[in-house]
Amino acid sequence: MQQEQAAELYVEWISSLRKLDEDKLYNQGLKNAIHILDNLKGYNVLKASMPAKKFATELVQLYSRFVLLAESEAIEQNYLAACGVKQSLGPVFDTIGIDESSPHEILKKYHPAEDSKSLSQQAFLYLTVLSNIHLFPGEKIRQVAPQLIVPLAIGCLGQRYALTKRQTANKKALQSLGSDYESMAFPGYDFSAISRTWMYCSYLYWDKKHGIKKNLNNMFRRWMEEKRLTGVKQRPFVEKQKPTILIFAESFSDHHAMFRCHGKSAVSLKENFRTILVTNRDGISPTTLKLFSKTIQIDRSKKCVEKNIKIIKGCYPDMIYYPSVGMSRNTCYLANLRLAPIQFLSMGHPASTLSREMDYVVVNNDLRPDPKCFSEKIIHRRISAGYSPYPGWSGTGTHASILPPTKRKRVGVLGFIPKITQEFLHVCRTLDEKSPEGVEFHFFPNVDTIDFQAFKAIIQKEIKTSLVHRGVSYPEYMGRVKQLDLVLSTFPFGNTNGTIDTLLVRKPMITLEGPEPHSKTDSRLLRKVGAPEDFITSSPREYLQRALDWVSNEQKLADNCRALEALDIEGTFFNNDENDFADVVSLIYKNHQTLQKDDRREFEFSDLMALQDKSVN
C-alpha cells in the first residue's frame, strides 16, 4: 500500500460505515466496523489524514449504532470477533477521552432515539461488545456465563497498556479469573489474542501476575489434544558427536532486539551443534540468514499450527532452544508441546513460561533472579555475555557532552508501551509536581498504531509538560536521547536495549531492582559497565527521591556524565567475543538425565562441570 493510500484509509473507513448506516444495513455495518477495528492493530495511524480523535469519535458512534440496531443473530455471529478487537477498542476510547465512562453512559450518549431494544438488552450488548480494559464492569463479570465472559476478558487483556488505576485494577481482576479461562471452547477464537494475553501479563507491577499463564497453558494443551497435535515420544538417550539443536527465534533480524541481545550466543552454538534456525517468515534479515547450518521460515497463522509442528518434528532435533517465549503466538503453544528430548529458553522475554514441557532457563551469571520465579531449572552461565550493536552503529560521537544548564530538566523514558505501568507513571507525575522547576518528560513508546494516539492522550493529560515521540530512525532516535539530562528506567519491567542506548551516549539513569529477571536486567547492565551504584534503587520511594535529588542538582548530573565518560562501554558490550554458551548447552545435553533427577532448582557452571567429570570417571 502506498503512503498516500494509507493516509486516506481513515476517511474511506468512516465513509463506508456512514453509507451502511444510511442504507440501514446494520448487520453488515457491525461486521465491517469490527473488521476496521481489527485492521487498526497494525495500521500506521501516523500516516492518516483524518485527525485521530475525529476518526475515533465517529467510529465509536457508528459502532454503537450498529450494535444496537443489528439483529440479535448478527450479534451472536460476530461475538467472538468483537471480543478479539478489544486491543484496538480500548485505545479508540482513550483517544477520544472516554476514560471513566461505563458502557451504560456511552449508551446514553450514542444510542439512537429510534432504538427499539429493551434497556436490559442494550445494557448486555454494551457490557459485552463495548467493554474494554478501562470500561470493564469489575465483579459483575462473575454474573455472566464463563463461555461468554472468557473471550471478552482475553480480548480486553490483549490491550498493550494499563496506565490508569482503573485500567490496572480491571486488568488484575481479569487475570484473576483462574480456571474460568479453561472452560472456554478454544476453536474459532482469535488465536493471537490468547498469545497477547500470555505475554502482556508479565508487565504488571503485581506479584500474582504470572498465574494466568498456567490457565492459558492448559488452554493451549487442551486445544492441541483436541486437534490431535502431539509431541515426540521419549527415546533412549544416545550421545551424538554433533547433535542437532533447533533454535526457534521469534524474530532474528539484525535490527531486532532479540538478535542484538542473543545473536552472538545463538550463533556460537554452531561450534558444537548442527544448528537449525526456525523463525517467522518476516523475522529474519539476509545477514542473519547465513549464520546457521540451516534456516527455515514459517508462518504465524493459526491455520499453519499443524504444518509448523510437522516441520519441527521433521528436523528431529535433540534440543530446542527458545531465545524468547511470548513475543510471538508460535512460541506460546510450542512451549507447551514436547518436540525434543531437551527444551530450554533464555531471557529474551525475561519471565518463566510456567510450562511443564520447558526444562531449563539459561541466564547470564550476573542476573541472579529469585528461583521461586521459575518453573524451569535455572542454569547460570560462567560469564556475562556481550551484545551486538545496531547495524551501522559505529560508536562515533557517542560521548555526549554535558548539556548547558536549564531550569527544567529533560527526562527520558525509553520503554516500550506495555512497560510503562500505572505505578511508574505515578512516580513520573510526582517528580514533575515536586520538582521546583518541574521536568520536561520525553516518552519513546515505540508504537505507531492507534495505541500511539491513545498513549499520547493519556500521558499528556497526566503530565502536561510531556512530549511523546513517534518512531524514527535509530540515528535520529539516538540523537534525541543525547539531548536528555536523565533517563528513567521503567519498572517493574526493565529495558535492556534502551539501557544500552542510554549508556552509549553517556546519560545517567535510574533503575528499580527487584527479584524477577525483568527487574534485574538494567541493574545487571549498569554493574557490568561499572556505572555508579546509586544509579540502582530498591524501592519506588527511593527511586522517586533519587530522581528528585538529581533533577535539582546540576552538579550531580554533570558528575554522573563524567563518570560514564570514563568507562569503556562499547568495549564492554560489543567487543568482548568470549562466549561460553555453546559449552553450557553441551553440558546440559550430556547431563540432562542427571540434572532432571537432581532436586536442586539452580546450577552453576561449576556444577555442570562437576557432573560431567563425574560421568566421565
C-alpha positions as CSV (number, residue, x, y, z in Angstrom):
1,M,0.0,0.0,0.0
2,Q,1.3,3.4,-1.0
3,Q,1.7,6.0,1.8
4,E,-0.9,8.3,0.1
5,Q,-3.5,5.4,0.1
6,A,-2.7,4.6,3.7
7,A,-3.2,8.3,4.7
8,E,-6.8,8.2,3.3
9,L,-7.9,4.9,5.0
10,Y,-9.5,6.7,8.0
11,V,-11.6,8.7,5.5
12,E,-12.5,5.6,3.5
13,W,-13.4,3.6,6.5
14,I,-15.7,6.2,8.0
15,S,-17.3,6.9,4.7
16,S,-18.1,3.2,4.1
17,L,-19.6,2.9,7.6
18,R,-21.8,6.0,7.1
19,K,-23.1,4.6,3.9
20,L,-24.1,1.3,5.5
21,D,-25.8,3.3,8.3
22,E,-27.7,5.4,5.8
23,D,-28.8,2.3,3.9
24,K,-29.8,0.7,7.3
25,L,-27.6,-2.3,6.7
26,Y,-26.8,-2.6,10.3
27,N,-25.7,-6.3,10.3
28,Q,-23.1,-5.6,7.6
29,G,-22.2,-2.4,9.4
30,L,-21.4,-4.3,12.6
31,K,-19.3,-6.8,10.7
32,N,-17.4,-4.1,8.8
33,A,-16.8,-2.0,12.0
34,I,-15.3,-5.0,13.7
35,H,-13.1,-5.6,10.7
36,I,-11.9,-2.0,10.8
37,L,-11.0,-2.3,14.5
38,D,-9.1,-5.4,13.7
39,N,-7.1,-3.6,11.0
40,L,-6.3,-0.9,13.5
41,K,-4.0,-3.3,15.3
42,G,-1.4,-2.9,12.5
43,Y,-2.3,0.3,10.8
44,N,0.2,3.2,11.0
45,V,-2.0,6.0,12.3
46,L,0.8,8.5,11.9
47,K,0.1,8.5,8.1
48,A,-3.6,9.1,8.5
49,S,-5.0,12.4,7.1
50,M,-8.1,12.5,9.3
51,P,-7.4,13.6,12.9
52,A,-7.3,10.6,15.2
53,K,-9.8,12.0,17.7
54,K,-12.3,12.8,15.0
55,F,-11.9,9.3,13.5
56,A,-12.2,7.6,16.8
57,T,-15.3,9.6,17.8
58,E,-17.1,8.8,14.6
59,L,-16.1,5.1,14.7
60,V,-17.5,4.7,18.2
61,Q,-20.7,6.4,17.3
62,L,-21.2,4.3,14.2
63,Y,-20.1,1.1,16.0
64,S,-22.6,1.8,18.8
65,R,-25.4,2.3,16.4
66,F,-24.7,-1.0,14.6
67,V,-24.5,-2.9,17.9
68,L,-27.9,-1.5,18.9
69,L,-29.7,-1.9,15.6
70,A,-28.2,-5.1,14.3
71,E,-30.3,-8.3,14.6
72,S,-29.5,-10.4,17.6
73,E,-28.3,-13.2,15.3
74,A,-25.7,-10.9,13.9
75,I,-24.5,-10.0,17.4
76,E,-24.1,-13.7,18.2
77,Q,-22.3,-14.5,14.9
78,N,-19.9,-11.6,15.5
79,Y,-19.4,-12.0,19.2
80,L,-16.0,-13.7,19.2
81,A,-14.7,-11.4,16.5
82,A,-15.9,-8.4,18.6
83,C,-14.1,-9.8,21.6
84,G,-10.9,-10.2,19.5
85,V,-10.7,-6.4,18.7
86,K,-10.6,-5.1,22.2
87,Q,-6.9,-4.4,21.7
88,S,-8.0,-1.6,19.4
89,L,-11.3,-0.6,21.0
90,G,-9.7,0.4,24.3
91,P,-7.2,2.8,22.6
92,V,-10.0,4.2,20.5
93,F,-11.9,5.2,23.6
94,D,-8.7,6.6,25.2
95,T,-8.1,8.7,22.1
96,I,-11.5,10.2,22.4
97,G,-11.1,10.7,26.2
98,I,-13.8,8.3,27.4
99,D,-11.8,7.1,30.3
100,E,-14.2,6.8,33.3
101,S,-17.5,6.2,31.5
102,S,-19.4,3.0,31.8
103,P,-20.9,1.1,28.8
104,H,-24.3,2.4,30.0
105,E,-23.1,6.0,29.9
106,I,-21.8,5.5,26.4
107,L,-25.2,4.0,25.6
108,K,-27.0,7.2,26.7
109,K,-24.5,9.3,24.7
110,Y,-24.6,7.4,21.4
111,H,-27.8,5.4,21.2
112,P,-30.3,6.4,18.5
113,A,-33.7,7.7,19.6
114,E,-35.5,5.2,17.4
115,D,-33.9,2.2,19.1
116,S,-36.4,-0.5,19.9
117,K,-34.4,-2.8,22.0
118,S,-35.1,-3.0,25.7
119,L,-32.7,-1.3,28.1
120,S,-31.7,-4.6,29.6
121,Q,-30.8,-6.0,26.2
122,Q,-28.9,-2.7,25.4
123,A,-27.0,-3.0,28.7
124,F,-26.0,-6.5,28.0
125,L,-24.9,-5.7,24.4
126,Y,-22.8,-2.9,25.7
127,L,-21.4,-4.9,28.5
128,T,-20.1,-7.5,26.1
129,V,-19.4,-5.7,22.9
130,L,-18.3,-2.2,24.0
131,S,-16.4,-3.1,27.2
132,N,-12.6,-2.8,27.3
133,I,-9.9,-2.8,29.9
134,H,-10.8,0.7,31.0
135,L,-14.6,0.3,30.9
136,F,-14.9,-3.2,32.3
137,P,-17.6,-3.7,34.9
138,G,-15.5,-5.3,37.6
139,E,-17.1,-8.0,39.7
140,K,-20.2,-8.0,37.5
141,I,-18.3,-10.3,35.2
142,R,-18.9,-13.2,37.7
143,Q,-22.6,-12.9,36.8
144,V,-22.0,-13.8,33.2
145,A,-21.5,-17.3,31.9
146,P,-17.8,-18.2,31.6
147,Q,-18.2,-19.2,27.9
148,L,-19.2,-15.6,27.2
149,I,-17.0,-13.7,29.6
150,V,-13.7,-15.5,28.9
151,P,-13.4,-14.4,25.3
152,L,-14.3,-10.9,26.4
153,A,-11.7,-11.0,29.2
154,I,-8.9,-12.3,26.9
155,G,-9.7,-9.7,24.4
156,C,-9.5,-6.9,27.0
157,L,-6.2,-8.3,28.4
158,G,-4.7,-8.0,24.9
159,Q,-4.6,-4.2,25.2
160,R,-0.9,-3.3,25.4
161,Y,-1.0,-0.8,28.2
162,A,-2.6,-0.2,31.6
163,L,-1.8,3.4,32.5
164,T,-4.5,4.4,35.0
165,K,-5.6,3.0,38.3
166,R,-8.8,1.7,36.9
167,Q,-7.2,0.0,33.9
168,T,-4.7,-1.6,36.3
169,A,-7.3,-2.8,38.8
170,N,-9.5,-4.2,36.0
171,K,-6.5,-6.0,34.5
172,K,-5.7,-7.6,37.8
173,A,-9.3,-8.7,38.3
174,L,-9.4,-10.2,34.8
175,Q,-6.1,-12.0,35.3
176,S,-7.6,-13.5,38.5
177,L,-10.4,-15.4,36.8
178,G,-8.2,-18.5,37.0
179,S,-9.8,-21.8,35.9
180,D,-12.7,-19.9,34.3
181,Y,-10.4,-19.5,31.3
182,E,-10.1,-23.2,30.8
183,S,-13.8,-23.5,30.4
184,M,-13.8,-21.8,27.1
185,A,-14.1,-23.7,23.9
186,F,-10.9,-22.7,22.1
187,P,-11.8,-23.4,18.4
188,G,-12.9,-20.4,16.5
189,Y,-11.4,-17.8,18.9
190,D,-8.7,-15.3,18.0
191,F,-5.6,-17.4,18.5
192,S,-3.3,-14.4,18.7
193,A,-5.4,-12.7,21.4
194,I,-4.6,-15.6,23.8
195,S,-0.9,-15.2,23.0
196,R,-1.0,-11.5,23.6
197,T,-2.6,-12.1,27.0
198,W,0.1,-14.7,27.8
199,M,2.8,-12.1,27.1
200,Y,1.3,-8.9,28.4
201,C,0.5,-10.3,31.8
202,S,4.2,-10.0,32.7
203,Y,4.3,-6.2,32.7
204,L,2.1,-5.6,35.7
205,Y,3.6,-4.4,39.0
206,W,1.9,-7.3,40.9
207,D,3.3,-10.4,42.5
208,K,0.4,-12.6,41.2
209,K,0.6,-11.5,37.6
210,H,2.0,-14.8,36.1
211,G,-0.7,-17.0,37.5
212,I,-2.8,-16.7,34.4
213,K,-0.1,-18.4,32.3
214,K,-0.9,-21.7,33.9
215,N,-4.5,-21.4,32.8
216,L,-3.6,-20.3,29.3
217,N,-1.0,-23.1,29.0
218,N,-3.8,-25.6,29.9
219,M,-5.9,-24.0,27.1
220,F,-3.2,-24.4,24.6
221,R,-2.6,-28.0,25.6
222,R,-6.2,-29.0,25.6
223,W,-6.7,-27.3,22.2
224,M,-3.7,-29.3,20.7
225,E,-5.0,-32.5,22.2
226,E,-8.4,-31.9,20.6
227,K,-6.7,-31.3,17.3
228,R,-4.5,-34.4,17.9
229,L,-1.4,-32.4,17.7
230,T,1.1,-34.4,19.7
231,G,4.7,-34.1,20.6
232,V,7.5,-36.6,20.1
233,K,7.8,-39.8,22.1
234,Q,10.7,-40.1,24.6
235,R,13.6,-42.1,23.2
236,P,16.6,-43.6,24.9
237,F,19.5,-41.1,25.1
238,V,22.4,-41.9,22.8
239,E,25.1,-39.2,22.9
240,K,25.9,-37.8,19.4
241,Q,29.2,-36.2,18.5
242,K,27.4,-33.3,16.9
243,P,23.7,-33.2,18.0
244,T,21.0,-31.1,16.2
245,I,19.7,-28.1,18.0
246,L,16.7,-26.2,16.7
247,I,16.7,-22.5,17.6
248,F,13.2,-21.2,17.5
249,A,13.6,-17.4,17.3
250,E,10.5,-15.2,17.2
251,S,12.4,-12.6,15.3
252,F,16.1,-12.7,14.4
253,S,16.8,-9.8,12.0
254,D,20.0,-7.9,12.8
255,H,17.9,-4.8,13.7
256,H,15.7,-6.6,16.2
257,A,16.3,-6.5,20.0
258,M,16.3,-10.3,20.2
259,F,19.3,-10.6,17.8
260,R,21.1,-7.7,19.5
261,C,20.8,-9.5,22.8
262,H,21.1,-13.2,21.9
263,G,22.5,-13.3,18.4
264,K,26.2,-13.9,19.5
265,S,25.2,-16.8,21.8
266,A,22.9,-18.5,19.3
267,V,25.5,-18.3,16.5
268,S,28.2,-19.7,18.8
269,L,26.2,-23.0,19.1
270,K,27.4,-23.9,15.6
271,E,30.8,-24.9,17.3
272,N,29.2,-27.9,19.0
273,F,25.9,-28.5,17.2
274,R,24.2,-28.7,13.9
275,T,22.1,-25.5,14.1
276,I,18.7,-25.1,12.5
277,L,17.1,-21.7,12.9
278,V,13.3,-21.6,12.7
279,T,11.8,-18.1,12.6
280,N,8.7,-16.2,11.5
281,R,8.7,-15.5,7.7
282,D,9.1,-11.8,8.3
283,G,11.5,-12.2,11.2
284,I,15.0,-12.5,9.6
285,S,17.4,-10.4,7.5
286,P,19.9,-11.6,4.8
287,T,22.9,-11.1,7.2
288,T,21.5,-13.5,9.8
289,L,20.1,-16.0,7.2
290,K,23.6,-17.5,6.6
291,L,24.8,-17.7,10.2
292,F,23.3,-21.2,10.9
293,S,23.6,-24.6,9.4
294,K,20.0,-24.4,8.1
295,T,17.3,-21.8,8.2
296,I,13.5,-22.5,8.0
297,Q,10.9,-19.7,7.8
298,I,7.4,-20.4,8.9
299,D,4.0,-18.6,9.1
300,R,2.3,-17.3,12.2
301,S,-1.3,-18.0,11.2
302,K,-3.4,-20.3,13.3
303,K,-4.1,-22.3,10.1
304,C,-0.3,-23.2,10.0
305,V,0.0,-24.6,13.5
306,E,-0.2,-28.3,12.4
307,K,2.2,-27.6,9.5
308,N,4.7,-25.8,11.8
309,I,4.7,-28.7,14.3
310,K,5.2,-31.2,11.4
311,I,8.2,-29.1,10.2
312,I,9.8,-29.1,13.6
313,K,9.3,-32.8,14.1
314,G,10.8,-33.4,10.7
315,C,14.1,-31.8,11.8
316,Y,14.4,-34.5,14.6
317,P,16.1,-32.0,17.0
318,D,18.0,-33.3,20.0
319,M,17.4,-30.0,21.7
320,I,15.2,-26.9,21.1
321,Y,16.3,-23.5,22.2
322,Y,14.0,-20.6,22.5
323,P,15.9,-17.3,22.9
324,S,12.5,-15.8,23.9
325,V,9.0,-17.1,24.6
326,G,5.9,-15.0,24.4
327,M,6.7,-12.3,21.8
328,S,5.1,-14.4,19.0
329,R,2.0,-16.5,19.0
330,N,4.0,-19.5,17.7
331,T,6.2,-19.8,20.8
332,C,3.2,-19.7,23.3
333,Y,1.7,-23.0,22.0
334,L,5.0,-24.7,21.0
335,A,6.4,-24.2,24.5
336,N,3.6,-26.4,25.7
337,L,4.5,-29.3,23.5
338,R,7.4,-31.7,23.8
339,L,9.1,-31.6,20.4
340,A,12.6,-32.5,21.6
341,P,14.1,-34.5,24.5
342,I,15.6,-31.3,25.9
343,Q,13.9,-27.9,25.7
344,F,15.2,-24.6,27.2
345,L,14.9,-20.9,26.9
346,S,16.9,-17.7,27.7
347,M,15.7,-14.4,28.8
348,G,14.6,-12.6,25.6
349,H,11.3,-12.1,27.2
350,P,12.6,-12.3,30.8
351,A,9.9,-14.4,32.5
352,S,9.1,-18.0,33.2
353,T,6.9,-20.0,30.8
354,L,5.3,-22.0,33.7
355,S,5.2,-24.8,31.2
356,R,5.8,-28.4,32.3
357,E,7.5,-29.0,28.9
358,M,10.2,-26.5,29.4
359,D,13.2,-28.0,31.2
360,Y,15.7,-25.1,31.8
361,V,16.2,-21.4,31.6
362,V,19.8,-20.3,30.9
363,V,20.8,-16.9,32.4
364,N,23.9,-14.8,32.5
365,N,25.9,-15.3,35.6
366,D,25.3,-11.8,36.9
367,L,21.5,-11.8,36.5
368,R,20.7,-13.9,39.6
369,P,16.9,-13.9,39.7
370,D,14.9,-15.5,42.5
371,P,14.5,-19.2,41.7
372,K,10.9,-19.0,43.0
373,C,10.1,-17.0,39.9
374,F,10.6,-20.0,37.6
375,S,9.1,-23.4,36.9
376,E,12.2,-24.3,34.9
377,K,15.5,-25.2,36.5
378,I,18.0,-22.3,36.3
379,I,21.4,-22.8,34.6
380,H,23.8,-19.9,35.4
381,R,26.4,-19.2,32.7
382,R,30.0,-18.8,33.6
383,I,30.2,-15.3,32.1
384,S,28.1,-12.3,31.4
385,A,27.6,-12.4,27.6
386,G,28.1,-9.5,25.2
387,Y,25.7,-7.9,22.7
388,S,25.5,-6.9,19.1
389,P,25.3,-3.2,18.1
390,Y,22.5,-1.9,16.0
391,P,23.6,-2.3,12.3
392,G,25.7,0.6,11.1
393,W,26.4,1.8,14.6
394,S,30.0,2.9,14.6
395,G,30.2,4.4,18.1
396,T,31.4,7.7,16.6
397,G,30.1,10.6,18.6
398,T,28.7,8.5,21.4
399,H,30.4,10.6,24.0
400,A,27.8,13.1,24.9
401,S,29.0,16.5,26.1
402,I,27.4,17.8,29.3
403,L,24.4,19.8,28.3
404,P,24.1,23.5,29.1
405,P,22.2,24.1,32.3
406,T,18.4,24.5,32.1
407,K,15.8,25.2,34.8
408,R,13.5,22.4,33.5
409,K,15.4,19.1,33.2
410,R,14.7,16.9,30.2
411,V,13.9,13.4,31.5
412,G,13.5,10.5,29.0
413,V,11.5,7.2,29.2
414,L,12.7,4.8,26.5
415,G,10.5,1.8,27.4
416,F,8.1,0.0,25.0
417,I,4.5,1.0,25.8
418,P,3.5,-2.1,27.9
419,K,6.4,-1.4,30.2
420,I,5.0,2.0,31.3
421,T,2.9,1.0,34.3
422,Q,0.4,3.0,36.3
423,E,2.9,2.8,39.3
424,F,5.8,4.1,37.2
425,L,3.6,6.8,35.7
426,H,2.7,7.9,39.2
427,V,6.4,8.4,40.0
428,C,6.8,10.5,36.9
429,R,3.8,12.7,37.7
430,T,5.0,13.1,41.3
431,L,8.5,14.0,40.1
432,D,7.0,16.7,37.9
433,E,4.8,18.1,40.7
434,K,7.5,18.1,43.4
435,S,10.5,19.3,41.3
436,P,11.0,23.0,42.0
437,E,11.0,23.9,38.3
438,G,9.1,20.8,37.0
439,V,10.5,18.5,34.4
440,E,10.1,18.0,30.7
441,F,9.3,14.4,30.0
442,H,10.2,12.7,26.7
443,F,8.4,9.3,26.1
444,F,9.5,6.9,23.4
445,P,6.8,4.2,23.4
446,N,7.9,2.6,20.1
447,V,4.4,2.2,18.6
448,D,2.7,3.7,15.6
449,T,-0.8,2.1,15.7
450,I,-3.9,3.6,17.4
451,D,-2.0,2.9,20.7
452,F,0.2,5.8,20.0
453,Q,-2.6,8.3,19.9
454,A,-4.2,6.8,23.0
455,F,-1.0,6.8,24.9
456,K,-0.3,10.4,23.9
457,A,-3.7,11.5,25.1
458,I,-3.4,9.8,28.5
459,I,0.3,10.8,29.1
460,Q,-0.3,14.5,28.2
461,K,-3.4,14.5,30.4
462,E,-1.4,13.1,33.3
463,I,1.8,15.2,32.8
464,K,1.2,18.4,30.9
465,T,4.8,19.1,30.1
466,S,5.4,15.7,28.4
467,L,6.4,15.0,24.8
468,V,5.5,11.7,23.1
469,H,7.9,10.8,20.3
470,R,7.0,9.0,17.2
471,G,9.2,6.2,15.8
472,V,12.2,7.5,13.9
473,S,15.4,6.0,12.5
474,Y,17.9,4.7,15.0
475,P,20.5,7.5,14.4
476,E,17.8,10.2,14.9
477,Y,16.5,8.4,18.0
478,M,20.0,8.3,19.5
479,G,20.4,12.0,18.7
480,R,17.3,12.7,20.7
481,V,18.5,10.6,23.6
482,K,21.7,12.6,23.6
483,Q,19.6,15.8,24.4
484,L,18.3,14.3,27.6
485,D,19.6,15.2,31.1
486,L,18.4,11.9,32.7
487,V,16.7,8.7,31.7
488,L,14.2,6.8,34.0
489,S,14.1,3.1,33.5
490,T,10.6,1.6,33.5
491,F,9.5,-0.7,36.4
492,P,8.9,-3.5,37.2
493,F,9.9,-4.5,33.7
494,G,13.2,-3.0,32.6
495,N,14.5,-2.1,29.2
496,T,17.7,-3.9,28.1
497,N,18.3,-2.2,24.7
498,G,17.1,1.2,26.0
499,T,19.6,0.9,28.8
500,I,22.4,0.1,26.4
501,D,21.4,3.0,24.2
502,T,21.4,5.3,27.2
503,L,24.8,4.3,28.3
504,L,26.2,4.6,24.8
505,V,25.5,8.3,24.8
506,R,26.7,8.5,28.5
507,K,23.5,9.6,30.0
508,P,22.8,9.0,33.7
509,M,19.8,6.8,34.5
510,I,17.9,5.4,37.5
511,T,16.5,1.9,37.7
512,L,14.5,-0.1,40.3
513,E,15.9,-3.5,41.0
514,G,13.5,-6.3,42.1
515,P,13.5,-10.2,42.5
516,E,12.3,-11.1,39.0
517,P,14.6,-11.3,36.0
518,H,12.9,-8.4,34.2
519,S,13.5,-6.3,37.3
520,K,17.3,-7.1,37.2
521,T,18.2,-6.6,33.5
522,D,19.0,-2.9,33.8
523,S,20.9,-3.1,37.1
524,R,22.9,-6.0,35.7
525,L,24.0,-3.9,32.7
526,L,24.9,-0.9,34.9
527,R,27.1,-3.1,37.1
528,K,28.6,-4.8,34.0
529,V,29.9,-1.5,32.7
530,G,30.9,-0.2,36.2
531,A,28.3,2.6,36.5
532,P,27.9,4.3,39.8
533,E,26.0,2.2,42.3
534,D,23.5,5.0,43.1
535,F,22.0,4.5,39.6
536,I,20.3,1.5,41.2
537,T,17.4,1.7,43.7
538,S,15.5,-0.9,45.6
539,S,12.0,0.7,46.2
540,P,9.7,3.1,44.4
541,R,10.2,5.6,47.3
542,E,14.0,5.5,46.9
543,Y,13.6,5.7,43.1
544,L,11.5,8.9,43.3
545,Q,13.8,10.5,45.9
546,R,16.8,9.8,43.8
547,A,15.2,11.4,40.7
548,L,14.1,14.4,42.8
549,D,17.6,14.9,44.1
550,W,19.2,14.6,40.7
551,V,16.9,16.9,38.7
552,S,17.5,19.7,41.2
553,N,21.3,19.1,41.3
554,E,23.1,20.3,38.2
555,Q,26.5,19.2,39.6
556,K,25.3,15.7,40.3
557,L,24.1,15.2,36.8
558,A,27.4,16.5,35.4
559,D,29.4,14.3,37.7
560,N,27.4,11.3,36.6
561,C,28.0,12.1,32.9
562,R,31.8,12.4,33.6
563,A,31.7,9.0,35.5
564,L,30.2,7.4,32.4
565,E,32.7,9.1,30.1
566,A,35.5,7.3,31.8
567,L,34.0,3.9,31.1
568,D,34.7,1.6,28.1
569,I,31.0,1.0,27.4
570,E,31.4,0.0,23.7
571,G,34.2,-2.4,24.5
572,T,32.3,-4.0,27.4
573,F,29.1,-4.5,25.4
574,F,30.3,-5.2,21.9
575,N,34.0,-6.1,21.6
576,N,34.1,-9.0,24.1
577,D,34.0,-12.1,22.0
578,E,34.2,-14.5,24.9
579,N,31.2,-16.8,24.8
580,D,30.5,-19.9,26.9
581,F,27.0,-20.5,25.6
582,A,27.9,-23.5,23.4
583,D,29.8,-25.1,26.3
584,V,26.9,-24.6,28.7
585,V,24.4,-26.1,26.3
586,S,26.7,-29.0,25.5
587,L,26.9,-29.7,29.3
588,I,23.1,-29.6,29.6
589,Y,22.9,-32.0,26.6
590,K,25.3,-34.5,28.1
591,N,24.0,-34.3,31.7
592,H,20.2,-33.8,31.1
593,Q,19.1,-37.1,32.8
594,T,21.2,-36.4,35.9
595,L,20.0,-32.7,36.0
596,Q,16.4,-33.8,35.9
597,K,16.8,-36.3,38.8
598,D,18.6,-33.7,40.9
599,D,16.4,-31.9,43.5
600,R,18.2,-28.7,43.1
601,R,16.4,-25.8,41.2
602,E,19.5,-24.0,40.0
603,F,23.0,-24.9,38.9
604,E,26.2,-23.0,38.5
605,F,28.6,-23.6,35.5
606,S,30.9,-25.3,38.0
607,D,28.1,-27.7,39.0
608,L,27.7,-28.7,35.3
609,M,31.4,-29.3,35.1
610,A,31.4,-31.4,38.2
611,L,28.6,-33.6,36.8
612,Q,30.5,-34.0,33.6
613,D,33.7,-35.0,35.4
614,K,31.7,-37.5,37.5
615,S,30.1,-39.1,34.4
616,V,33.5,-39.4,32.7
617,N,35.1,-41.0,35.7
